[in-house]
Amino acid sequence: MSLISISKYNSLSLTRKAPAPSHPWLGARALHIPRMHEQVLPPLPPPSQLLAAPASLVARLLVREYSSQAAAAARNVGLPGQPGIDARHDVRVALRRLRVTLRAYRTPLEECKPAKLARRAGALSRRVGVSRTHDVHLELLAAVHEARTARQRAVLDQLPPFGKDGQSAFDAPAFERRWQRFEMRLAAALETWTDTHHLATQQRAVPFSVAAADALERAIGDLQRSMARVTGPDDIAAMHAARLAIKAIRYLTAPLASDTDDASSLRTRASLRDAQELLGNINDVWSLRQHLRDTPLGVGDTGGLASRVLKAALAASDRDLTARITRAFASLEAWRAAPAMAATSAALRTLGESWRRGAGLPTEIERKWLLSALPPHVRDLSPMRIEQGYLPGDVLVERIRRVRAGRTTRWFRTVKLGRGLSRIEVEEETSAALGKALFALTVGRRVSKRRYAVSDGALVWEVDEFTDRELFLVEVELPDETTVATIPEWLAPWIVREVTDESSFTNWKLAR
């Protein structure tokens, strides 16, 4: 099976010479993402590749995927009849998936201002929801209407909710204008993201499996808390929160589901779907019942027989709707009973832990040499300017790094554990505010250098020219411990000796 290239998902713009990709579908150092309407996206990579890839990359792919789905549906929301109903459903679901993704992965998406985008996606979804509520109420009203006597139906037909002229409050042109503005903001947020990580560094970044497991755990907690707050069939606010939590769980697990999932996973997904439908039915019927209970206040007292027939019709309709709510809530009670709820939560947590275990801990395999001077071969390259400091620690070392490349400045937090050739190393990007705050705590434990990256075959050699002392080092990251690192000809004359196992040449020891 051929590996999927990220170039299928992004137009590539190389800001400088980049090494050959070391991740099967992470294509280039700088990724500029075109607007959603400019191309049809291929299917997402399989779950195994998504779980192993960096969280920042997969989160952006998911945002792109759901945005593309919303864009395709948004073009048809104004169509009459069933095509328009289907388009409004599709755009609403895509926007909700987008909102969940932006909120669940707000840390890896931090540069995109995910909180603001999530609020806008939610507002758009609610605008389409007006139409959905109208369509659902019409279906329920038809059933209620059919169950009444002929005289009652004749009176009910005088009311706007039951009349044939009832219209949806959905304004398609206004929605399309708002969607276009949102699409531009979203495209700009994604397009301005450039991946300036070294490709090997991306392999050490927090994998999506860890971010996905954390997001799933938060959603499980939200579901348990909201369900615990439900006190009866009229506790709509708590049930609405539970429904949102179930949707979040389903949206978070959907990209990572496959046809080979075991029976337990399939049962859990079906159980969540059933619970979501129950909660949705309760919400729909309850809101219609409230609307009908308010109806007499709006139409006034018609007096005489018509008034008595109308009251009888509304009372009978109220009883029908209440019976629907009662039946649905009884099924929900069985679902949220302690054994069933505990089993669902346990199955979901097992799934999350399987993602987390499959990731393992990112490992850095690196060799390092001392140089006598800066090799002439690198002097024409544009270096990255690096300043890094170390927080207090002996066994577990946390590094705060500021990287300047051209006009771009980025901050990274890195945790390292171990010594020598192979070490555990986990890195994630952080905000400038947090980076500066943590960097201020590293006074007296810092290094400053210029880094030149040179691609040579399958390896990338990084030459460090320290700017706070006269020191030159070169290091190379290897895919495994058995890989032979043959020193390139342009570098060999400047090698003094290998210092991989000399702790005095680690940046941690050099910091001052």
Wavefront OBJ file of the C-alpha trace (Angstrom):
o trace
v 0.000 0.000 0.000
v 1.413 3.346 -0.966
v 1.811 5.957 1.728
v -0.316 9.088 1.535
v 1.566 12.295 0.874
v 0.589 15.463 2.645
v 1.006 17.236 -0.687
v -2.436 15.889 -1.580
v -3.820 17.981 1.243
v -1.749 21.128 0.866
v -0.083 23.231 -1.765
v 3.595 23.325 -0.830
v 5.734 26.416 -0.639
v 9.328 25.827 0.438
v 10.838 28.751 2.262
v 14.303 27.201 1.939
v 15.962 23.978 0.956
v 14.212 21.185 2.857
v 15.409 17.618 3.529
v 13.627 14.583 2.250
v 10.481 13.867 4.292
v 11.062 11.664 7.321
v 7.354 11.249 8.008
v 5.320 9.228 5.483
v 2.838 12.017 4.770
v 4.468 15.134 6.156
v 5.698 16.635 2.943
v 7.640 19.854 3.388
v 8.877 22.311 5.931
v 6.382 25.050 5.065
v 2.756 24.270 4.369
v 0.414 26.887 2.927
v -3.154 25.640 2.986
v -5.476 26.892 0.222
v -9.094 27.811 0.779
v -11.593 25.034 1.096
v -13.356 25.717 -2.205
v -10.170 25.565 -4.271
v -9.882 21.790 -4.382
v -11.662 18.559 -3.517
v -9.877 16.833 -0.665
v -9.037 13.127 -0.785
v -10.098 10.931 2.129
v -8.228 11.393 5.387
v -5.316 9.011 5.981
v -6.148 5.805 7.869
v -6.408 5.955 11.682
v -2.992 4.382 12.242
v -1.294 7.220 10.352
v -3.408 9.907 11.991
v -2.599 8.607 15.480
v 1.143 8.522 14.821
v 1.378 11.974 13.224
v 1.981 15.259 15.105
v -1.117 16.632 16.833
v -0.665 20.077 15.275
v -0.759 18.619 11.766
v -3.695 16.228 12.212
v -5.790 18.856 13.978
v -5.333 21.141 10.976
v -6.208 18.357 8.549
v -9.439 17.716 10.465
v -10.285 21.422 10.404
v -9.667 21.405 6.661
v -11.803 18.298 6.201
v -14.843 19.595 8.076
v -14.510 23.058 6.558
v -14.509 21.517 3.096
v -17.646 19.524 3.942
v -19.379 22.672 5.196
v -18.321 24.636 2.102
v -19.752 21.994 -0.231
v -23.099 21.961 1.596
v -23.305 25.743 2.065
v -23.726 26.245 -1.678
v -27.097 24.457 -1.598
v -28.729 25.602 1.651
v -31.189 27.816 -0.228
v -32.515 25.103 -2.539
v -36.218 24.298 -2.213
v -37.549 20.994 -0.968
v -35.526 17.985 0.137
v -32.210 19.075 -1.490
v -32.223 22.216 0.637
v -33.181 20.286 3.781
v -30.333 17.817 3.161
v -27.835 20.624 2.528
v -28.831 22.444 5.712
v -28.435 19.210 7.674
v -25.017 18.555 6.156
v -23.707 22.073 6.772
v -24.970 22.012 10.355
v -23.249 18.690 11.095
v -19.993 19.818 9.449
v -20.004 23.061 11.448
v -20.590 21.159 14.680
v -17.748 18.773 13.903
v -15.573 21.766 13.129
v -16.529 23.460 16.404
v -15.775 20.321 18.435
v -12.402 19.925 16.712
v -11.416 23.551 17.275
v -12.313 23.334 20.960
v -10.898 19.860 21.621
v -7.511 20.602 20.002
v -7.150 24.245 20.972
v -3.540 23.789 22.133
v -2.099 22.370 18.879
v -4.292 24.833 16.952
v -3.323 27.801 19.087
v -1.893 29.875 16.225
v -5.244 29.662 14.423
v -7.107 31.337 17.353
v -9.394 28.295 17.694
v -11.651 29.742 20.417
v -12.760 32.615 18.190
v -13.255 30.344 15.177
v -15.231 27.863 17.310
v -17.582 30.616 18.462
v -18.197 31.699 14.866
v -18.800 28.104 13.761
v -21.267 27.659 16.619
v -23.131 30.838 15.670
v -23.432 29.683 12.056
v -24.639 26.261 13.164
v -27.363 27.829 15.310
v -28.546 29.885 12.342
v -29.070 26.687 10.354
v -30.608 25.076 13.442
v -33.569 27.435 13.140
v -34.461 25.726 9.887
v -33.908 22.274 11.350
v -36.204 23.031 14.322
v -38.864 24.279 11.904
v -38.667 21.111 9.776
v -38.778 18.787 12.791
v -41.692 20.656 14.341
v -43.645 20.372 11.105
v -43.185 16.589 11.150
v -44.283 16.343 14.785
v -47.188 18.677 14.195
v -48.363 16.524 11.305
v -48.510 13.492 13.603
v -50.289 15.449 16.342
v -52.708 16.926 13.812
v -53.521 13.505 12.360
v -54.457 12.139 15.812
v -57.138 14.809 16.415
v -60.812 14.699 15.487
v -62.012 16.330 12.285
v -63.476 19.292 14.212
v -60.268 19.715 16.196
v -58.170 19.601 13.019
v -60.324 22.313 11.476
v -59.694 24.589 14.457
v -55.996 23.761 14.633
v -55.637 24.658 10.957
v -56.432 28.242 11.914
v -53.244 28.459 13.963
v -49.917 29.443 12.313
v -48.007 26.431 13.667
v -50.472 24.052 11.982
v -51.313 26.085 8.916
v -49.923 25.251 5.511
v -48.269 28.661 5.222
v -45.901 28.230 8.148
v -42.439 29.268 6.926
v -38.971 28.657 8.272
v -37.160 31.626 9.786
v -33.985 30.525 7.988
v -32.560 33.261 5.757
v -30.436 31.461 3.147
v -28.842 34.549 1.509
v -27.856 35.976 4.914
v -26.376 32.625 5.943
v -24.392 32.339 2.701
v -22.911 35.816 3.233
v -21.926 34.983 6.792
v -20.481 31.654 5.685
v -18.322 33.345 3.044
v -16.891 35.727 5.638
v -16.232 32.864 8.036
v -14.625 30.781 5.282
v -12.232 33.642 4.509
v -11.243 33.965 8.176
v -10.786 30.230 8.499
v -8.734 29.972 5.317
v -6.537 32.852 6.442
v -5.956 31.196 9.817
v -4.876 27.954 8.151
v -2.889 29.544 5.347
v -0.744 31.584 7.722
v 0.320 28.467 9.611
v 3.786 27.371 8.490
v 5.555 24.383 9.872
v 9.076 25.547 10.650
v 9.918 22.464 12.665
v 12.778 20.348 11.474
v 11.138 17.225 10.075
v 12.780 15.025 12.657
v 11.551 17.375 15.358
v 8.011 16.798 14.106
v 8.501 13.126 14.822
v 9.257 14.043 18.454
v 6.282 16.367 18.740
v 3.275 15.360 20.821
v 1.520 12.744 18.652
v -2.140 13.067 17.801
v -2.839 9.852 19.714
v -2.038 11.616 22.991
v -4.030 14.749 22.124
v -6.996 12.623 20.991
v -6.935 10.523 24.175
v -6.865 13.671 26.316
v -9.762 15.227 24.364
v -11.803 12.028 24.676
v -11.224 11.897 28.442
v -12.489 15.468 28.802
v -15.613 14.669 26.761
v -16.328 11.564 28.878
v -16.124 13.720 32.008
v -18.512 16.270 30.472
v -21.002 13.503 29.661
v -20.897 11.999 33.152
v -21.339 15.374 34.857
v -24.227 16.477 32.646
v -26.034 13.141 32.987
v -25.659 13.295 36.759
v -27.431 16.681 36.737
v -30.534 15.335 34.945
v -33.360 15.182 37.509
v -36.376 14.514 35.297
v -37.925 14.771 31.820
v -38.199 18.562 32.122
v -34.494 19.077 32.896
v -33.827 20.149 29.324
v -30.663 22.172 30.016
v -28.791 19.204 31.524
v -29.992 16.865 28.788
v -28.914 19.356 26.128
v -25.427 19.467 27.676
v -25.336 15.651 27.720
v -26.341 15.553 24.073
v -23.530 17.958 23.165
v -21.058 15.783 25.102
v -22.192 12.669 23.229
v -21.842 14.486 19.920
v -18.336 15.565 20.901
v -17.386 11.964 21.716
v -18.789 10.723 18.421
v -17.046 13.464 16.434
v -13.734 12.858 18.202
v -13.800 9.094 17.612
v -15.181 9.132 14.049
v -11.878 9.933 12.228
v -10.160 7.155 14.192
v -12.771 4.464 13.609
v -12.179 1.713 11.059
v -13.950 -1.267 9.561
v -11.740 -3.561 11.639
v -12.879 -2.209 15.033
v -13.846 -4.936 17.503
v -17.393 -5.745 18.620
v -17.029 -3.702 21.814
v -16.196 -0.545 19.873
v -19.113 -1.083 17.520
v -21.518 -1.607 20.442
v -20.242 1.535 22.153
v -20.701 3.632 19.003
v -24.237 2.264 18.513
v -25.082 2.944 22.162
v -23.927 6.561 21.879
v -25.914 7.036 18.688
v -29.064 5.686 20.352
v -28.608 7.924 23.400
v -28.086 10.977 21.187
v -31.296 10.208 19.303
v -33.232 9.823 22.571
v -31.959 13.146 23.862
v -32.691 14.806 20.531
v -36.237 13.450 20.461
v -36.893 14.642 24.009
v -35.578 18.103 23.159
v -37.634 18.374 19.958
v -40.904 17.205 21.514
v -40.394 19.277 24.664
v -39.761 22.485 22.690
v -42.869 21.890 20.540
v -44.975 21.200 23.631
v -43.817 24.468 25.174
v -44.671 26.270 21.947
v -48.192 24.844 21.960
v -48.663 25.669 25.626
v -47.931 29.297 24.779
v -50.217 29.311 21.721
v -53.518 30.323 23.432
v -51.821 33.407 24.822
v -51.076 34.506 21.294
v -54.396 33.847 19.589
v -56.708 35.262 22.236
v -60.120 33.956 23.277
v -62.238 33.142 20.239
v -65.222 32.385 22.461
v -67.973 29.764 22.126
v -67.608 26.323 20.645
v -64.471 27.095 18.640
v -62.661 28.141 21.809
v -63.660 24.963 23.644
v -62.657 22.785 20.681
v -59.320 24.586 20.410
v -58.585 24.093 24.105
v -59.522 20.438 23.864
v -57.315 19.994 20.788
v -54.358 21.660 22.453
v -54.864 19.667 25.648
v -55.005 16.393 23.716
v -51.906 17.373 21.736
v -50.146 18.221 25.000
v -50.968 14.762 26.364
v -49.660 13.105 23.184
v -46.388 15.004 23.330
v -45.988 14.393 27.072
v -46.460 10.671 26.494
v -43.696 10.764 23.845
v -41.361 12.523 26.281
v -42.181 10.037 29.045
v -41.429 7.028 26.842
v -38.165 8.500 25.548
v -37.037 9.524 29.039
v -37.712 6.008 30.370
v -35.365 4.623 27.696
v -32.805 7.294 28.562
v -33.021 6.366 32.254
v -32.141 2.777 31.364
v -29.181 4.012 29.310
v -27.826 6.317 32.003
v -28.346 3.836 34.859
v -25.138 3.167 36.749
v -24.166 -0.214 35.177
v -24.857 0.867 31.592
v -23.261 4.292 31.948
v -20.232 2.805 33.689
v -19.809 0.233 30.929
v -19.983 2.909 28.204
v -17.499 5.152 30.018
v -15.126 2.232 30.636
v -15.241 1.185 26.983
v -14.484 4.742 25.870
v -11.598 5.068 28.316
v -10.193 1.756 27.120
v -10.320 3.109 23.579
v -8.513 6.297 24.614
v -5.826 4.367 26.443
v -5.303 2.136 23.420
v -4.583 5.277 21.392
v -2.196 6.530 24.045
v -0.333 3.224 24.405
v 0.023 2.859 20.667
v 1.907 6.133 20.454
v 4.722 5.221 22.800
v 7.154 7.927 23.901
v 8.924 9.963 21.197
v 12.621 9.165 21.154
v 15.536 11.230 19.920
v 18.457 9.251 18.489
v 21.297 11.680 17.930
v 25.082 11.768 17.412
v 27.184 14.869 17.994
v 30.697 16.052 17.050
v 32.926 18.931 18.098
v 34.121 21.154 15.229
v 37.235 23.305 14.976
v 35.403 26.106 13.112
v 32.331 26.866 11.062
v 32.525 24.850 7.822
v 32.613 27.142 4.741
v 29.930 24.957 3.135
v 27.210 26.408 5.425
v 28.142 30.082 5.382
v 25.848 30.963 2.482
v 22.806 29.361 4.147
v 20.204 31.297 6.139
v 20.432 30.080 9.734
v 17.763 29.841 12.376
v 18.546 31.973 15.434
v 17.954 29.964 18.578
v 17.834 31.026 22.212
v 17.007 28.394 24.772
v 16.905 28.177 28.523
v 16.463 25.335 31.007
v 14.114 25.166 33.965
v 15.483 23.669 37.206
v 15.713 19.892 37.075
v 18.248 17.088 37.092
v 16.764 13.836 35.732
v 13.822 15.408 33.883
v 14.970 18.430 31.857
v 12.511 21.007 30.480
v 13.790 23.385 27.796
v 12.164 26.627 26.616
v 13.277 27.564 23.114
v 12.725 30.670 20.992
v 13.360 30.142 17.271
v 13.634 33.004 14.799
v 13.528 32.207 11.081
v 13.231 35.239 8.859
v 10.496 37.403 10.359
v 8.838 34.501 12.177
v 9.355 33.843 15.882
v 8.053 30.688 17.542
v 8.274 29.228 21.035
v 8.629 25.572 22.011
v 8.605 23.578 25.233
v 10.673 20.386 25.273
v 10.986 17.732 27.966
v 13.967 15.361 27.812
v 14.788 12.274 29.800
v 17.981 10.226 29.532
v 21.538 10.577 28.277
v 23.700 9.463 25.362
v 22.717 8.277 21.886
v 19.008 7.615 22.510
v 16.812 9.781 24.740
v 13.105 10.339 25.333
v 12.125 13.753 24.018
v 8.657 15.318 23.775
v 8.193 18.732 22.216
v 5.213 21.013 21.664
v 4.771 24.533 20.447
v 3.478 27.082 22.933
v 2.265 30.659 22.902
v 4.602 33.647 22.982
v 3.089 34.759 26.297
v 3.740 31.431 28.019
v 7.130 31.029 26.331
v 8.314 34.425 27.563
v 7.004 33.774 31.075
v 8.828 30.443 31.329
v 11.968 31.772 29.626
v 12.214 34.442 32.332
v 12.715 31.609 34.850
v 15.842 30.330 33.063
v 18.229 33.195 33.882
v 21.729 31.761 34.250
v 20.757 28.575 32.362
v 20.762 29.668 28.711
v 22.542 29.184 25.397
v 22.345 31.197 22.174
v 23.322 29.946 18.738
v 22.793 30.034 14.993
v 21.777 26.733 13.411
v 22.518 25.762 9.796
v 20.646 22.718 8.458
v 22.208 20.811 5.556
v 20.447 17.930 3.841
v 22.838 15.158 2.774
v 21.182 12.036 1.415
v 18.559 10.782 3.871
v 20.063 12.650 6.839
v 20.070 16.286 7.923
v 23.233 17.666 9.541
v 22.687 20.602 11.874
v 25.685 22.828 12.475
v 25.448 25.017 15.590
v 27.494 28.194 15.817
v 27.243 29.431 19.417
v 26.956 33.190 19.713
v 27.620 33.405 23.450
v 31.039 31.673 23.249
v 33.458 30.312 20.672
v 32.081 26.852 20.098
v 30.961 24.873 17.045
v 29.071 21.576 17.155
v 27.309 19.425 14.595
v 24.609 16.855 15.271
v 22.580 14.460 13.188
v 19.367 12.661 14.108
v 19.045 9.029 13.073
v 15.920 6.953 12.403
v 17.276 4.128 14.601
v 20.386 3.195 16.546
v 21.706 0.903 13.822
v 21.849 3.609 11.149
v 25.406 4.459 10.086
v 26.114 8.200 10.001
v 28.793 8.672 7.317
v 30.358 12.113 7.743
v 29.980 14.148 4.519
v 33.098 15.355 2.675
v 32.257 19.027 3.242
v 32.198 18.412 6.989
v 35.016 15.918 7.569
v 37.976 18.392 7.621
v 36.399 20.313 10.518
v 35.674 17.351 12.803
v 37.683 17.318 16.038
v 36.065 14.320 17.748
v 32.705 12.742 18.522
v 31.157 13.988 21.768
v 27.853 12.059 21.777
v 28.575 10.489 25.158
v 30.273 13.515 26.719
v 27.688 15.171 28.952
v 29.755 18.377 29.087
v 28.724 19.057 25.475
v 24.990 18.787 26.044
v 23.211 22.115 25.785
v 21.911 21.537 29.302
v 25.492 21.482 30.648
v 26.631 24.317 28.363
v 23.834 26.613 29.550
v 24.989 29.571 31.622
l 1 2 3 4 5 6 7 8 9 10 11 12 13 14 15 16 17 18 19 20 21 22 23 24 25 26 27 28 29 30 31 32 33 34 35 36 37 38 39 40 41 42 43 44 45 46 47 48 49 50 51 52 53 54 55 56 57 58 59 60 61 62 63 64 65 66 67 68 69 70 71 72 73 74 75 76 77 78 79 80 81 82 83 84 85 86 87 88 89 90 91 92 93 94 95 96 97 98 99 100 101 102 103 104 105 106 107 108 109 110 111 112 113 114 115 116 117 118 119 120 121 122 123 124 125 126 127 128 129 130 131 132 133 134 135 136 137 138 139 140 141 142 143 144 145 146 147 148 149 150 151 152 153 154 155 156 157 158 159 160 161 162 163 164 165 166 167 168 169 170 171 172 173 174 175 176 177 178 179 180 181 182 183 184 185 186 187 188 189 190 191 192 193 194 195 196 197 198 199 200 201 202 203 204 205 206 207 208 209 210 211 212 213 214 215 216 217 218 219 220 221 222 223 224 225 226 227 228 229 230 231 232 233 234 235 236 237 238 239 240 241 242 243 244 245 246 247 248 249 250 251 252 253 254 255 256 257 258 259 260 261 262 263 264 265 266 267 268 269 270 271 272 273 274 275 276 277 278 279 280 281 282 283 284 285 286 287 288 289 290 291 292 293 294 295 296 297 298 299 300 301 302 303 304 305 306 307 308 309 310 311 312 313 314 315 316 317 318 319 320 321 322 323 324 325 326 327 328 329 330 331 332 333 334 335 336 337 338 339 340 341 342 343 344 345 346 347 348 349 350 351 352 353 354 355 356 357 358 359 360 361 362 363 364 365 366 367 368 369 370 371 372 373 374 375 376 377 378 379 380 381 382 383 384 385 386 387 388 389 390 391 392 393 394 395 396 397 398 399 400 401 402 403 404 405 406 407 408 409 410 411 412 413 414 415 416 417 418 419 420 421 422 423 424 425 426 427 428 429 430 431 432 433 434 435 436 437 438 439 440 441 442 443 444 445 446 447 448 449 450 451 452 453 454 455 456 457 458 459 460 461 462 463 464 465 466 467 468 469 470 471 472 473 474 475 476 477 478 479 480 481 482 483 484 485 486 487 488 489 490 491 492 493 494 495 496 497 498 499 500 501 502 503 504 505 506 507 508 509 510 511 512
